[in-house]
Structures are given as structure tokens and as C-alpha cells.
Amino acid sequence: MTWPDDESAYGPEHFEGICSETLERVVDKRTGRTRLQWKKIGRANEPLDLLVYSLACVSHLGVPFLLGEAELIQQARSAHERLPHAA
């Protein structure tokens, strides 16, 4: 996940997507036990999914790996920004 230099690239839809789920306590009617369940409260959760996947990647690979790859990541970002569809 990257945070753009121009923060206006993230509009309200992005933040609604990050906040699109909430954790609720639910009582199982059959057993009477309480469990936690994610409830979707927004219409799209792709930004939330990307955030979770990014955090999992950092957790798995570690920050030193990502810092070591920072130059390659910046080159890929620059190449992506040069593409016609990246405005």
C-alpha cells in the first residue's frame, strides 16, 4: 500500500471502503455462546482488503526486506506513473 504524494487521490469512497466492516458480538441461538463476527456496513471493502494484505505482507517479509527493496519499489511506481492509464 502506498500513500500518494497528493492526498486528494484518496476520496471519501476510499475511506468508506476502509471502514466498511465492523466486528460484532453475536449470540448463537442454538448454543447460547457468544462469538465475534464481521458485519459489512459499507458497500465496498476493497480498500480494506488491500490494507490487510499489505499489513500481512509486511508482517511476513519484515520491514528490513521492504526497506532493502525500496529502490525497486520506487522504480516500479515511476514506471506505473508513466503508463497512459495512470493519471
PyMOL Python script that loads the backbone (N, CA, C, O; Angstrom):
from pymol import cmd

cmd.read_pdbstr("""\
ATOM      1  N   MET A   1       0.854  -1.174   0.000  1.00  0.00           N
ATOM      2  CA  MET A   1       0.000   0.000   0.000  1.00  0.00           C
ATOM      3  C   MET A   1       0.889   1.222   0.000  1.00  0.00           C
ATOM      4  O   MET A   1       1.866   1.287   0.747  1.00  0.00           O
ATOM      5  N   THR A   2       0.565   2.169  -0.814  1.00  0.00           N
ATOM      6  CA  THR A   2       1.321   3.416  -0.842  1.00  0.00           C
ATOM      7  C   THR A   2       0.391   4.568  -0.518  1.00  0.00           C
ATOM      8  O   THR A   2      -0.807   4.514  -0.796  1.00  0.00           O
ATOM      9  N   TRP A   3       0.938   5.582   0.057  1.00  0.00           N
ATOM     10  CA  TRP A   3       0.178   6.797   0.318  1.00  0.00           C
ATOM     11  C   TRP A   3       0.648   7.811  -0.706  1.00  0.00           C
ATOM     12  O   TRP A   3       1.834   8.142  -0.742  1.00  0.00           O
ATOM     13  N   PRO A   4      -0.254   8.313  -1.540  1.00  0.00           N
ATOM     14  CA  PRO A   4       0.180   9.198  -2.622  1.00  0.00           C
ATOM     15  C   PRO A   4       0.705  10.524  -2.090  1.00  0.00           C
ATOM     16  O   PRO A   4       0.318  10.982  -1.015  1.00  0.00           O
ATOM     17  N   ASP A   5       1.598  11.129  -2.870  1.00  0.00           N
ATOM     18  CA  ASP A   5       2.097  12.464  -2.507  1.00  0.00           C
ATOM     19  C   ASP A   5       0.946  13.460  -2.488  1.00  0.00           C
ATOM     20  O   ASP A   5       0.914  14.361  -1.650  1.00  0.00           O
ATOM     21  N   ASP A   6       0.007  13.299  -3.407  1.00  0.00           N
ATOM     22  CA  ASP A   6      -1.179  14.155  -3.466  1.00  0.00           C
ATOM     23  C   ASP A   6      -2.316  13.442  -2.745  1.00  0.00           C
ATOM     24  O   ASP A   6      -2.934  12.537  -3.306  1.00  0.00           O
ATOM     25  N   GLU A   7      -2.594  13.840  -1.513  1.00  0.00           N
ATOM     26  CA  GLU A   7      -3.590  13.145  -0.701  1.00  0.00           C
ATOM     27  C   GLU A   7      -5.004  13.267  -1.258  1.00  0.00           C
ATOM     28  O   GLU A   7      -5.899  12.540  -0.827  1.00  0.00           O
ATOM     29  N   SER A   8      -5.219  14.170  -2.203  1.00  0.00           N
ATOM     30  CA  SER A   8      -6.557  14.284  -2.789  1.00  0.00           C
ATOM     31  C   SER A   8      -6.896  13.068  -3.649  1.00  0.00           C
ATOM     32  O   SER A   8      -8.040  12.910  -4.073  1.00  0.00           O
ATOM     33  N   ALA A   9      -5.894  12.196  -3.913  1.00  0.00           N
ATOM     34  CA  ALA A   9      -6.150  10.977  -4.685  1.00  0.00           C
ATOM     35  C   ALA A   9      -7.046  10.013  -3.919  1.00  0.00           C
ATOM     36  O   ALA A   9      -7.688   9.154  -4.522  1.00  0.00           O
ATOM     37  N   TYR A  10      -7.095  10.149  -2.591  1.00  0.00           N
ATOM     38  CA  TYR A  10      -7.980   9.319  -1.776  1.00  0.00           C
ATOM     39  C   TYR A  10      -9.226  10.124  -1.452  1.00  0.00           C
ATOM     40  O   TYR A  10      -9.177  11.076  -0.674  1.00  0.00           O
ATOM     41  N   GLY A  11     -10.330   9.740  -2.047  1.00  0.00           N
ATOM     42  CA  GLY A  11     -11.585  10.429  -1.804  1.00  0.00           C
ATOM     43  C   GLY A  11     -12.401   9.738  -0.725  1.00  0.00           C
ATOM     44  O   GLY A  11     -11.928   8.794  -0.093  1.00  0.00           O
ATOM     45  N   PRO A  12     -13.620  10.204  -0.515  1.00  0.00           N
ATOM     46  CA  PRO A  12     -14.494   9.611   0.504  1.00  0.00           C
ATOM     47  C   PRO A  12     -14.756   8.124   0.278  1.00  0.00           C
ATOM     48  O   PRO A  12     -14.904   7.371   1.240  1.00  0.00           O
ATOM     49  N   GLU A  13     -14.814   7.694  -0.983  1.00  0.00           N
ATOM     50  CA  GLU A  13     -15.073   6.285  -1.276  1.00  0.00           C
ATOM     51  C   GLU A  13     -13.984   5.394  -0.697  1.00  0.00           C
ATOM     52  O   GLU A  13     -14.265   4.300  -0.206  1.00  0.00           O
ATOM     53  N   HIS A  14     -12.745   5.858  -0.754  1.00  0.00           N
ATOM     54  CA  HIS A  14     -11.631   5.073  -0.224  1.00  0.00           C
ATOM     55  C   HIS A  14     -11.795   4.858   1.280  1.00  0.00           C
ATOM     56  O   HIS A  14     -11.652   3.739   1.773  1.00  0.00           O
ATOM     57  N   PHE A  15     -12.090   5.921   1.995  1.00  0.00           N
ATOM     58  CA  PHE A  15     -12.209   5.808   3.438  1.00  0.00           C
ATOM     59  C   PHE A  15     -13.475   5.052   3.845  1.00  0.00           C
ATOM     60  O   PHE A  15     -13.483   4.364   4.866  1.00  0.00           O
ATOM     61  N   GLU A  16     -14.537   5.173   3.061  1.00  0.00           N
ATOM     62  CA  GLU A  16     -15.735   4.367   3.317  1.00  0.00           C
ATOM     63  C   GLU A  16     -15.410   2.884   3.141  1.00  0.00           C
ATOM     64  O   GLU A  16     -15.925   2.042   3.878  1.00  0.00           O
ATOM     65  N   GLY A  17     -14.562   2.566   2.173  1.00  0.00           N
ATOM     66  CA  GLY A  17     -14.167   1.178   1.951  1.00  0.00           C
ATOM     67  C   GLY A  17     -13.328   0.626   3.084  1.00  0.00           C
ATOM     68  O   GLY A  17     -13.484  -0.534   3.467  1.00  0.00           O
ATOM     69  N   ILE A  18     -12.428   1.459   3.634  1.00  0.00           N
ATOM     70  CA  ILE A  18     -11.608   1.010   4.760  1.00  0.00           C
ATOM     71  C   ILE A  18     -12.479   0.750   5.983  1.00  0.00           C
ATOM     72  O   ILE A  18     -12.198  -0.160   6.763  1.00  0.00           O
ATOM     73  N   CYS A  19     -13.523   1.535   6.151  1.00  0.00           N
ATOM     74  CA  CYS A  19     -14.405   1.416   7.329  1.00  0.00           C
ATOM     75  C   CYS A  19     -15.671   0.623   7.006  1.00  0.00           C
ATOM     76  O   CYS A  19     -16.707   0.849   7.631  1.00  0.00           O
ATOM     77  N   SER A  20     -15.613  -0.291   6.054  1.00  0.00           N
ATOM     78  CA  SER A  20     -16.826  -0.953   5.576  1.00  0.00           C
ATOM     79  C   SER A  20     -17.241  -2.170   6.391  1.00  0.00           C
ATOM     80  O   SER A  20     -18.293  -2.753   6.125  1.00  0.00           O
ATOM     81  N   GLU A  21     -16.445  -2.567   7.372  1.00  0.00           N
ATOM     82  CA  GLU A  21     -16.803  -3.721   8.201  1.00  0.00           C
ATOM     83  C   GLU A  21     -16.595  -3.374   9.667  1.00  0.00           C
ATOM     84  O   GLU A  21     -15.746  -2.553  10.014  1.00  0.00           O
ATOM     85  N   THR A  22     -17.380  -4.009  10.512  1.00  0.00           N
ATOM     86  CA  THR A  22     -17.229  -3.832  11.953  1.00  0.00           C
ATOM     87  C   THR A  22     -17.343  -5.193  12.639  1.00  0.00           C
ATOM     88  O   THR A  22     -18.026  -6.089  12.143  1.00  0.00           O
ATOM     89  N   LEU A  23     -16.686  -5.340  13.755  1.00  0.00           N
ATOM     90  CA  LEU A  23     -16.703  -6.598  14.498  1.00  0.00           C
ATOM     91  C   LEU A  23     -17.815  -6.541  15.535  1.00  0.00           C
ATOM     92  O   LEU A  23     -17.867  -5.616  16.344  1.00  0.00           O
ATOM     93  N   GLU A  24     -18.704  -7.530  15.511  1.00  0.00           N
ATOM     94  CA  GLU A  24     -19.843  -7.567  16.422  1.00  0.00           C
ATOM     95  C   GLU A  24     -19.823  -8.851  17.247  1.00  0.00           C
ATOM     96  O   GLU A  24     -19.321  -9.887  16.812  1.00  0.00           O
ATOM     97  N   ARG A  25     -20.374  -8.750  18.430  1.00  0.00           N
ATOM     98  CA  ARG A  25     -20.606  -9.943  19.246  1.00  0.00           C
ATOM     99  C   ARG A  25     -21.980 -10.484  18.877  1.00  0.00           C
ATOM    100  O   ARG A  25     -22.966  -9.747  18.853  1.00  0.00           O
ATOM    101  N   VAL A  26     -22.032 -11.773  18.592  1.00  0.00           N
ATOM    102  CA  VAL A  26     -23.279 -12.428  18.194  1.00  0.00           C
ATOM    103  C   VAL A  26     -23.508 -13.614  19.124  1.00  0.00           C
ATOM    104  O   VAL A  26     -22.589 -14.388  19.394  1.00  0.00           O
ATOM    105  N   VAL A  27     -24.740 -13.749  19.612  1.00  0.00           N
ATOM    106  CA  VAL A  27     -25.086 -14.881  20.460  1.00  0.00           C
ATOM    107  C   VAL A  27     -25.693 -15.963  19.584  1.00  0.00           C
ATOM    108  O   VAL A  27     -26.679 -15.733  18.885  1.00  0.00           O
ATOM    109  N   ASP A  28     -25.092 -17.148  19.629  1.00  0.00           N
ATOM    110  CA  ASP A  28     -25.599 -18.287  18.878  1.00  0.00           C
ATOM    111  C   ASP A  28     -26.884 -18.767  19.555  1.00  0.00           C
ATOM    112  O   ASP A  28     -26.854 -19.193  20.709  1.00  0.00           O
ATOM    113  N   LYS A  29     -28.002 -18.699  18.848  1.00  0.00           N
ATOM    114  CA  LYS A  29     -29.294 -19.058  19.437  1.00  0.00           C
ATOM    115  C   LYS A  29     -29.360 -20.524  19.848  1.00  0.00           C
ATOM    116  O   LYS A  29     -30.064 -20.878  20.794  1.00  0.00           O
ATOM    117  N   ARG A  30     -28.636 -21.363  19.145  1.00  0.00           N
ATOM    118  CA  ARG A  30     -28.670 -22.792  19.431  1.00  0.00           C
ATOM    119  C   ARG A  30     -27.877 -23.153  20.678  1.00  0.00           C
ATOM    120  O   ARG A  30     -28.344 -23.927  21.514  1.00  0.00           O
ATOM    121  N   THR A  31     -26.675 -22.592  20.804  1.00  0.00           N
ATOM    122  CA  THR A  31     -25.797 -22.962  21.919  1.00  0.00           C
ATOM    123  C   THR A  31     -25.767 -21.928  23.040  1.00  0.00           C
ATOM    124  O   THR A  31     -25.386 -22.244  24.167  1.00  0.00           O
ATOM    125  N   GLY A  32     -26.167 -20.694  22.734  1.00  0.00           N
ATOM    126  CA  GLY A  32     -26.113 -19.628  23.726  1.00  0.00           C
ATOM    127  C   GLY A  32     -24.731 -19.023  23.900  1.00  0.00           C
ATOM    128  O   GLY A  32     -24.538 -18.158  24.754  1.00  0.00           O
ATOM    129  N   ARG A  33     -23.782 -19.460  23.113  1.00  0.00           N
ATOM    130  CA  ARG A  33     -22.414 -18.951  23.204  1.00  0.00           C
ATOM    131  C   ARG A  33     -22.269 -17.659  22.405  1.00  0.00           C
ATOM    132  O   ARG A  33     -22.924 -17.458  21.382  1.00  0.00           O
ATOM    133  N   THR A  34     -21.411 -16.809  22.893  1.00  0.00           N
ATOM    134  CA  THR A  34     -21.117 -15.555  22.205  1.00  0.00           C
ATOM    135  C   THR A  34     -19.889 -15.756  21.325  1.00  0.00           C
ATOM    136  O   THR A  34     -18.905 -16.366  21.742  1.00  0.00           O
ATOM    137  N   ARG A  35     -19.962 -15.236  20.105  1.00  0.00           N
ATOM    138  CA  ARG A  35     -18.825 -15.301  19.199  1.00  0.00           C
ATOM    139  C   ARG A  35     -18.695 -13.962  18.492  1.00  0.00           C
ATOM    140  O   ARG A  35     -19.624 -13.154  18.497  1.00  0.00           O
ATOM    141  N   LEU A  36     -17.544 -13.735  17.888  1.00  0.00           N
ATOM    142  CA  LEU A  36     -17.314 -12.500  17.139  1.00  0.00           C
ATOM    143  C   LEU A  36     -17.548 -12.770  15.660  1.00  0.00           C
ATOM    144  O   LEU A  36     -17.183 -13.819  15.130  1.00  0.00           O
ATOM    145  N   GLN A  37     -18.168 -11.790  15.012  1.00  0.00           N
ATOM    146  CA  GLN A  37     -18.481 -11.938  13.585  1.00  0.00           C
ATOM    147  C   GLN A  37     -18.308 -10.585  12.911  1.00  0.00           C
ATOM    148  O   GLN A  37     -18.730  -9.556  13.440  1.00  0.00           O
ATOM    149  N   TRP A  38     -17.676 -10.598  11.727  1.00  0.00           N
ATOM    150  CA  TRP A  38     -17.527  -9.368  10.955  1.00  0.00           C
ATOM    151  C   TRP A  38     -18.831  -9.076  10.235  1.00  0.00           C
ATOM    152  O   TRP A  38     -19.412  -9.958   9.603  1.00  0.00           O
ATOM    153  N   LYS A  39     -19.287  -7.839  10.333  1.00  0.00           N
ATOM    154  CA  LYS A  39     -20.523  -7.429   9.661  1.00  0.00           C
ATOM    155  C   LYS A  39     -20.176  -6.311   8.687  1.00  0.00           C
ATOM    156  O   LYS A  39     -19.522  -5.333   9.047  1.00  0.00           O
ATOM    157  N   LYS A  40     -20.623  -6.473   7.459  1.00  0.00           N
ATOM    158  CA  LYS A  40     -20.373  -5.475   6.435  1.00  0.00           C
ATOM    159  C   LYS A  40     -21.359  -4.323   6.633  1.00  0.00           C
ATOM    160  O   LYS A  40     -22.572  -4.532   6.641  1.00  0.00           O
ATOM    161  N   ILE A  41     -20.827  -3.102   6.792  1.00  0.00           N
ATOM    162  CA  ILE A  41     -21.687  -1.936   6.983  1.00  0.00           C
ATOM    163  C   ILE A  41     -21.571  -0.947   5.829  1.00  0.00           C
ATOM    164  O   ILE A  41     -22.332   0.017   5.751  1.00  0.00           O
ATOM    165  N   GLY A  42     -20.625  -1.186   4.945  1.00  0.00           N
ATOM    166  CA  GLY A  42     -20.435  -0.321   3.784  1.00  0.00           C
ATOM    167  C   GLY A  42     -20.641  -1.118   2.513  1.00  0.00           C
ATOM    168  O   GLY A  42     -20.838  -2.333   2.551  1.00  0.00           O
ATOM    169  N   ARG A  43     -20.595  -0.427   1.393  1.00  0.00           N
ATOM    170  CA  ARG A  43     -20.895  -1.129   0.144  1.00  0.00           C
ATOM    171  C   ARG A  43     -19.682  -1.800  -0.492  1.00  0.00           C
ATOM    172  O   ARG A  43     -19.838  -2.807  -1.183  1.00  0.00           O
ATOM    173  N   ALA A  44     -18.484  -1.274  -0.282  1.00  0.00           N
ATOM    174  CA  ALA A  44     -17.304  -1.885  -0.900  1.00  0.00           C
ATOM    175  C   ALA A  44     -16.181  -1.960   0.117  1.00  0.00           C
ATOM    176  O   ALA A  44     -15.963  -1.014   0.874  1.00  0.00           O
ATOM    177  N   ASN A  45     -15.471  -3.071   0.141  1.00  0.00           N
ATOM    178  CA  ASN A  45     -14.390  -3.187   1.112  1.00  0.00           C
ATOM    179  C   ASN A  45     -13.039  -3.487   0.463  1.00  0.00           C
ATOM    180  O   ASN A  45     -12.136  -3.982   1.139  1.00  0.00           O
ATOM    181  N   GLU A  46     -12.878  -3.201  -0.827  1.00  0.00           N
ATOM    182  CA  GLU A  46     -11.599  -3.460  -1.485  1.00  0.00           C
ATOM    183  C   GLU A  46     -10.456  -2.687  -0.842  1.00  0.00           C
ATOM    184  O   GLU A  46      -9.379  -3.256  -0.665  1.00  0.00           O
ATOM    185  N   PRO A  47     -10.640  -1.396  -0.478  1.00  0.00           N
ATOM    186  CA  PRO A  47      -9.531  -0.709   0.204  1.00  0.00           C
ATOM    187  C   PRO A  47      -9.144  -1.385   1.519  1.00  0.00           C
ATOM    188  O   PRO A  47      -7.964  -1.437   1.867  1.00  0.00           O
ATOM    189  N   LEU A  48     -10.123  -1.898   2.243  1.00  0.00           N
ATOM    190  CA  LEU A  48      -9.842  -2.615   3.489  1.00  0.00           C
ATOM    191  C   LEU A  48      -9.061  -3.888   3.191  1.00  0.00           C
ATOM    192  O   LEU A  48      -8.096  -4.201   3.888  1.00  0.00           O
ATOM    193  N   ASP A  49      -9.470  -4.622   2.163  1.00  0.00           N
ATOM    194  CA  ASP A  49      -8.755  -5.846   1.784  1.00  0.00           C
ATOM    195  C   ASP A  49      -7.301  -5.541   1.432  1.00  0.00           C
ATOM    196  O   ASP A  49      -6.397  -6.252   1.869  1.00  0.00           O
ATOM    197  N   LEU A  50      -7.070  -4.491   0.648  1.00  0.00           N
ATOM    198  CA  LEU A  50      -5.706  -4.130   0.266  1.00  0.00           C
ATOM    199  C   LEU A  50      -4.871  -3.735   1.473  1.00  0.00           C
ATOM    200  O   LEU A  50      -3.686  -4.061   1.549  1.00  0.00           O
ATOM    201  N   LEU A  51      -5.492  -3.028   2.424  1.00  0.00           N
ATOM    202  CA  LEU A  51      -4.781  -2.652   3.635  1.00  0.00           C
ATOM    203  C   LEU A  51      -4.373  -3.896   4.425  1.00  0.00           C
ATOM    204  O   LEU A  51      -3.239  -3.991   4.895  1.00  0.00           O
ATOM    205  N   VAL A  52      -5.287  -4.837   4.568  1.00  0.00           N
ATOM    206  CA  VAL A  52      -4.993  -6.067   5.313  1.00  0.00           C
ATOM    207  C   VAL A  52      -3.909  -6.879   4.601  1.00  0.00           C
ATOM    208  O   VAL A  52      -2.994  -7.388   5.249  1.00  0.00           O
ATOM    209  N   TYR A  53      -4.001  -7.003   3.284  1.00  0.00           N
ATOM    210  CA  TYR A  53      -2.987  -7.756   2.535  1.00  0.00           C
ATOM    211  C   TYR A  53      -1.612  -7.099   2.666  1.00  0.00           C
ATOM    212  O   TYR A  53      -0.601  -7.791   2.788  1.00  0.00           O
ATOM    213  N   SER A  54      -1.573  -5.773   2.641  1.00  0.00           N
ATOM    214  CA  SER A  54      -0.305  -5.056   2.780  1.00  0.00           C
ATOM    215  C   SER A  54       0.300  -5.285   4.153  1.00  0.00           C
ATOM    216  O   SER A  54       1.503  -5.516   4.277  1.00  0.00           O
ATOM    217  N   LEU A  55      -0.532  -5.222   5.185  1.00  0.00           N
ATOM    218  CA  LEU A  55      -0.027  -5.459   6.541  1.00  0.00           C
ATOM    219  C   LEU A  55       0.463  -6.899   6.699  1.00  0.00           C
ATOM    220  O   LEU A  55       1.462  -7.144   7.376  1.00  0.00           O
ATOM    221  N   ALA A  56      -0.230  -7.840   6.084  1.00  0.00           N
ATOM    222  CA  ALA A  56       0.201  -9.238   6.145  1.00  0.00           C
ATOM    223  C   ALA A  56       1.547  -9.411   5.442  1.00  0.00           C
ATOM    224  O   ALA A  56       2.403 -10.160   5.914  1.00  0.00           O
ATOM    225  N   CYS A  57       1.733  -8.732   4.333  1.00  0.00           N
ATOM    226  CA  CYS A  57       2.999  -8.814   3.594  1.00  0.00           C
ATOM    227  C   CYS A  57       4.141  -8.272   4.437  1.00  0.00           C
ATOM    228  O   CYS A  57       5.197  -8.898   4.527  1.00  0.00           O
ATOM    229  N   VAL A  58       3.938  -7.111   5.057  1.00  0.00           N
ATOM    230  CA  VAL A  58       4.981  -6.531   5.902  1.00  0.00           C
ATOM    231  C   VAL A  58       5.278  -7.459   7.078  1.00  0.00           C
ATOM    232  O   VAL A  58       6.436  -7.648   7.450  1.00  0.00           O
ATOM    233  N   SER A  59       4.239  -8.030   7.653  1.00  0.00           N
ATOM    234  CA  SER A  59       4.418  -8.931   8.784  1.00  0.00           C
ATOM    235  C   SER A  59       5.209 -10.172   8.374  1.00  0.00           C
ATOM    236  O   SER A  59       6.069 -10.642   9.120  1.00  0.00           O
ATOM    237  N   HIS A  60       4.916 -10.696   7.194  1.00  0.00           N
ATOM    238  CA  HIS A  60       5.571 -11.918   6.730  1.00  0.00           C
ATOM    239  C   HIS A  60       7.020 -11.669   6.291  1.00  0.00           C
ATOM    240  O   HIS A  60       7.933 -12.388   6.696  1.00  0.00           O
ATOM    241  N   LEU A  61       7.213 -10.651   5.467  1.00  0.00           N
ATOM    242  CA  LEU A  61       8.538 -10.395   4.907  1.00  0.00           C
ATOM    243  C   LEU A  61       9.426  -9.588   5.842  1.00  0.00           C
ATOM    244  O   LEU A  61      10.649  -9.730   5.822  1.00  0.00           O
ATOM    245  N   GLY A  62       8.817  -8.752   6.650  1.00  0.00           N
ATOM    246  CA  GLY A  62       9.579  -7.920   7.580  1.00  0.00           C
ATOM    247  C   GLY A  62       9.951  -6.589   6.972  1.00  0.00           C
ATOM    248  O   GLY A  62      10.135  -6.471   5.760  1.00  0.00           O
ATOM    249  N   VAL A  63      10.059  -5.602   7.813  1.00  0.00           N
ATOM    250  CA  VAL A  63      10.390  -4.253   7.375  1.00  0.00           C
ATOM    251  C   VAL A  63      11.775  -4.178   6.744  1.00  0.00           C
ATOM    252  O   VAL A  63      11.927  -3.485   5.738  1.00  0.00           O
ATOM    253  N   PRO A  64      12.807  -4.861   7.285  1.00  0.00           N
ATOM    254  CA  PRO A  64      14.135  -4.769   6.640  1.00  0.00           C
ATOM    255  C   PRO A  64      14.112  -5.207   5.171  1.00  0.00           C
ATOM    256  O   PRO A  64      14.797  -4.613   4.339  1.00  0.00           O
ATOM    257  N   PHE A  65      13.326  -6.243   4.851  1.00  0.00           N
ATOM    258  CA  PHE A  65      13.215  -6.682   3.456  1.00  0.00           C
ATOM    259  C   PHE A  65      12.630  -5.567   2.599  1.00  0.00           C
ATOM    260  O   PHE A  65      13.142  -5.265   1.521  1.00  0.00           O
ATOM    261  N   LEU A  66      11.550  -4.956   3.090  1.00  0.00           N
ATOM    262  CA  LEU A  66      10.900  -3.898   2.319  1.00  0.00           C
ATOM    263  C   LEU A  66      11.798  -2.685   2.167  1.00  0.00           C
ATOM    264  O   LEU A  66      11.802  -2.049   1.113  1.00  0.00           O
ATOM    265  N   LEU A  67      12.562  -2.353   3.204  1.00  0.00           N
ATOM    266  CA  LEU A  67      13.495  -1.231   3.086  1.00  0.00           C
ATOM    267  C   LEU A  67      14.584  -1.554   2.071  1.00  0.00           C
ATOM    268  O   LEU A  67      15.027  -0.677   1.328  1.00  0.00           O
ATOM    269  N   GLY A  68      15.007  -2.794   2.041  1.00  0.00           N
ATOM    270  CA  GLY A  68      16.011  -3.214   1.071  1.00  0.00           C
ATOM    271  C   GLY A  68      15.499  -3.160  -0.355  1.00  0.00           C
ATOM    272  O   GLY A  68      16.270  -2.967  -1.295  1.00  0.00           O
ATOM    273  N   GLU A  69      14.201  -3.331  -0.512  1.00  0.00           N
ATOM    274  CA  GLU A  69      13.586  -3.317  -1.836  1.00  0.00           C
ATOM    275  C   GLU A  69      13.021  -1.946  -2.199  1.00  0.00           C
ATOM    276  O   GLU A  69      12.365  -1.812  -3.232  1.00  0.00           O
ATOM    277  N   ALA A  70      13.254  -0.938  -1.385  1.00  0.00           N
ATOM    278  CA  ALA A  70      12.642   0.382  -1.584  1.00  0.00           C
ATOM    279  C   ALA A  70      12.975   0.973  -2.952  1.00  0.00           C
ATOM    280  O   ALA A  70      12.116   1.581  -3.590  1.00  0.00           O
ATOM    281  N   GLU A  71      14.216   0.798  -3.404  1.00  0.00           N
ATOM    282  CA  GLU A  71      14.592   1.358  -4.698  1.00  0.00           C
ATOM    283  C   GLU A  71      13.819   0.687  -5.832  1.00  0.00           C
ATOM    284  O   GLU A  71      13.358   1.368  -6.748  1.00  0.00           O
ATOM    285  N   LEU A  72      13.672  -0.638  -5.784  1.00  0.00           N
ATOM    286  CA  LEU A  72      12.903  -1.343  -6.815  1.00  0.00           C
ATOM    287  C   LEU A  72      11.431  -0.944  -6.776  1.00  0.00           C
ATOM    288  O   LEU A  72      10.790  -0.805  -7.818  1.00  0.00           O
ATOM    289  N   ILE A  73      10.907  -0.765  -5.585  1.00  0.00           N
ATOM    290  CA  ILE A  73       9.507  -0.341  -5.450  1.00  0.00           C
ATOM    291  C   ILE A  73       9.318   1.036  -6.060  1.00  0.00           C
ATOM    292  O   ILE A  73       8.330   1.273  -6.756  1.00  0.00           O
ATOM    293  N   GLN A  74      10.261   1.958  -5.808  1.00  0.00           N
ATOM    294  CA  GLN A  74      10.172   3.306  -6.373  1.00  0.00           C
ATOM    295  C   GLN A  74      10.279   3.263  -7.889  1.00  0.00           C
ATOM    296  O   GLN A  74       9.576   4.010  -8.569  1.00  0.00           O
ATOM    297  N   GLN A  75      11.140   2.407  -8.438  1.00  0.00           N
ATOM    298  CA  GLN A  75      11.257   2.279  -9.892  1.00  0.00           C
ATOM    299  C   GLN A  75       9.963   1.766 -10.497  1.00  0.00           C
ATOM    300  O   GLN A  75       9.528   2.246 -11.544  1.00  0.00           O
ATOM    301  N   ALA A  76       9.341   0.783  -9.835  1.00  0.00           N
ATOM    302  CA  ALA A  76       8.072   0.248 -10.337  1.00  0.00           C
ATOM    303  C   ALA A  76       6.982   1.311 -10.285  1.00  0.00           C
ATOM    304  O   ALA A  76       6.156   1.408 -11.192  1.00  0.00           O
ATOM    305  N   ARG A  77       6.985   2.099  -9.229  1.00  0.00           N
ATOM    306  CA  ARG A  77       5.980   3.167  -9.109  1.00  0.00           C
ATOM    307  C   ARG A  77       6.173   4.197 -10.217  1.00  0.00           C
ATOM    308  O   ARG A  77       5.204   4.634 -10.838  1.00  0.00           O
ATOM    309  N   SER A  78       7.427   4.586 -10.464  1.00  0.00           N
ATOM    310  CA  SER A  78       7.709   5.559 -11.523  1.00  0.00           C
ATOM    311  C   SER A  78       7.287   5.020 -12.888  1.00  0.00           C
ATOM    312  O   SER A  78       6.727   5.753 -13.703  1.00  0.00           O
ATOM    313  N   ALA A  79       7.555   3.746 -13.133  1.00  0.00           N
ATOM    314  CA  ALA A  79       7.162   3.134 -14.407  1.00  0.00           C
ATOM    315  C   ALA A  79       5.639   3.105 -14.534  1.00  0.00           C
ATOM    316  O   ALA A  79       5.099   3.359 -15.610  1.00  0.00           O
ATOM    317  N   HIS A  80       4.950   2.797 -13.444  1.00  0.00           N
ATOM    318  CA  HIS A  80       3.477   2.760 -13.467  1.00  0.00           C
ATOM    319  C   HIS A  80       2.912   4.143 -13.742  1.00  0.00           C
ATOM    320  O   HIS A  80       1.939   4.278 -14.484  1.00  0.00           O
ATOM    321  N   GLU A  81       3.503   5.165 -13.158  1.00  0.00           N
ATOM    322  CA  GLU A  81       3.002   6.535 -13.351  1.00  0.00           C
ATOM    323  C   GLU A  81       3.214   7.016 -14.781  1.00  0.00           C
ATOM    324  O   GLU A  81       2.517   7.923 -15.234  1.00  0.00           O
ATOM    325  N   ARG A  82       4.160   6.426 -15.495  1.00  0.00           N
ATOM    326  CA  ARG A  82       4.397   6.802 -16.896  1.00  0.00           C
ATOM    327  C   ARG A  82       3.410   6.144 -17.854  1.00  0.00           C
ATOM    328  O   ARG A  82       3.322   6.538 -19.017  1.00  0.00           O
ATOM    329  N   LEU A  83       2.671   5.154 -17.382  1.00  0.00           N
ATOM    330  CA  LEU A  83       1.704   4.477 -18.233  1.00  0.00           C
ATOM    331  C   LEU A  83       0.559   5.419 -18.587  1.00  0.00           C
ATOM    332  O   LEU A  83       0.210   6.292 -17.794  1.00  0.00           O
ATOM    333  N   PRO A  84      -0.035   5.249 -19.782  1.00  0.00           N
ATOM    334  CA  PRO A  84      -1.113   6.153 -20.211  1.00  0.00           C
ATOM    335  C   PRO A  84      -2.311   6.165 -19.268  1.00  0.00           C
ATOM    336  O   PRO A  84      -2.929   7.214 -19.089  1.00  0.00           O
ATOM    337  N   HIS A  85      -2.659   5.031 -18.659  1.00  0.00           N
ATOM    338  CA  HIS A  85      -3.857   4.976 -17.807  1.00  0.00           C
ATOM    339  C   HIS A  85      -3.628   5.556 -16.416  1.00  0.00           C
ATOM    340  O   HIS A  85      -4.595   5.810 -15.697  1.00  0.00           O
ATOM    341  N   ALA A  86      -2.384   5.770 -16.020  1.00  0.00           N
ATOM    342  CA  ALA A  86      -2.081   6.270 -14.667  1.00  0.00           C
ATOM    343  C   ALA A  86      -2.088   7.779 -14.691  1.00  0.00           C
ATOM    344  O   ALA A  86      -1.097   8.408 -15.063  1.00  0.00           O
ATOM    345  N   ALA A  87      -3.193   8.353 -14.299  1.00  0.00           N
ATOM    346  CA  ALA A  87      -3.281   9.815 -14.319  1.00  0.00           C
ATOM    347  C   ALA A  87      -3.256  10.368 -12.920  1.00  0.00           C
ATOM    348  O   ALA A  87      -3.321  11.584 -12.735  1.00  0.00           O
TER     349      ALA A  87
END
""", "prot")
cmd.dss("prot")
cmd.show_as("cartoon", "prot")
cmd.util.cbc("prot")
cmd.orient("prot")
